[in-house]
Amino acid sequence: MAFNIVKYAGAAYLIYLGISKLILSESLVQQKENIPLASLRKTFTSAVLTNTLNPKVAIFFLAFFPQFLEPAYLHSAKSFILLGTTYAMIGFLWFIMLTVFAGSFSPKLNGNPVLSKWLNRFSAMAFILMGVKIAFTKK
């Protein structure tokens, strides 16, 4: 019963987000030029705090990493540090590539209001379709 309540509430919220994005998409495209950009330092600090204080990261490390350790080394911090550092470096490289890719396309997307409007419509429809799919899934 509780699962169904959460499922339908989540589906309704996704549909609500999609509909509100469809309604507001044209006014947001027109207002985009008036939005001030946050400082890079503030954005970076916010991202670091969000990821550092996220409990899912700790749960991931505690649940996933022991599968890759020898049973004799489960109580040693060195193995966890090595795997954690490896994970952090792979994540860092991925985010660097993502940043370079997004940074090269961002000016092109922001400079084209027609494309921006269609991307907003597409993402709104994706939200609505995800909400409908979640609402009608059996499990």
GUNU-485728 format. One line per 8 residues: number of its first residue (from 1); their letters; for each residue x negated, y, z negated of C-alpha. Coordinates in steps of 0.5 Angstrom, whole numbers, plus 500, padded with zeros to 3 digits. Example, Ala and Ser with C-alpha at 12.3 -4.5 7.8 and 13.67 -1.06 7.14 Angstrom:
1 = AS = 475 491 484; 473 498 486
This chain:
1 = MAFNIVKY = 500 500 500; 494 505 498; 491 503 504; 497 505 509; 498 511 505; 491 513 507; 491 511 514; 497 515 515
9 = AGAAYLIY = 495 521 512; 488 521 516; 492 519 522; 497 525 521; 491 530 519; 487 528 526; 493 529 530; 494 536 526
17 = LGISKLIL = 487 538 528; 488 536 535; 494 540 536; 492 546 532; 485 546 536; 490 546 542; 494 552 540; 488 556 538
25 = SESLVQQK = 483 554 543; 484 560 548; 484 565 542; 478 562 540; 474 562 546; 476 570 547; 474 571 539; 467 567 540
33 = ENIPLASL = 463 573 542; 465 577 535; 463 571 531; 456 573 527; 451 567 528; 448 565 521; 441 565 519; 437 559 521
41 = RKTFTSAV = 434 559 514; 441 559 511; 443 553 516; 437 549 514; 438 550 507; 445 548 508; 444 542 512; 438 539 507
49 = LTNTLNPK = 443 540 501; 449 537 504; 444 531 506; 440 530 500; 447 530 495; 450 526 500; 452 519 496; 453 515 502
57 = VAIFFLAF = 445 516 503; 443 512 497; 448 507 498; 446 506 505; 439 505 502; 441 500 496; 445 496 500; 442 495 507
65 = FPQFLEPA = 434 496 505; 434 490 501; 435 485 507; 429 487 510; 424 486 504; 421 480 501; 424 477 495; 418 478 491
73 = YLHSAKSF = 417 485 493; 425 487 491; 422 490 484; 417 494 487; 418 502 489; 412 501 495; 417 497 500; 423 502 499
81 = ILLGTTYA = 418 508 500; 415 505 506; 422 503 509; 425 510 507; 419 514 510; 420 510 516; 427 511 516; 426 519 515
89 = MIGFLWFI = 421 519 521; 426 516 526; 431 520 524; 427 526 524; 425 524 531; 432 523 533; 434 530 531; 428 533 534
97 = MLTVFAGS = 430 530 541; 438 532 539; 436 539 538; 432 540 544; 437 537 548; 443 541 545; 438 548 545; 437 547 553
105 = FSPKLNGN = 445 546 554; 448 551 549; 447 557 553; 450 554 559; 456 552 555; 457 558 551; 456 563 557; 462 559 561
113 = PVLSKWLN = 469 561 558; 472 556 563; 468 550 561; 469 552 554; 476 552 554; 476 545 557; 471 542 552; 476 545 547
121 = RFSAMAFI = 482 542 550; 478 535 551; 476 535 544; 483 537 541; 486 531 546; 481 526 543; 483 528 536; 490 527 537
129 = LMGVKIAF = 489 520 541; 484 518 535; 490 519 530; 495 516 534; 490 510 535; 489 510 527; 497 510 526; 498 504 530
137 = TKK = 493 499 528; 495 493 525; 489 493 520
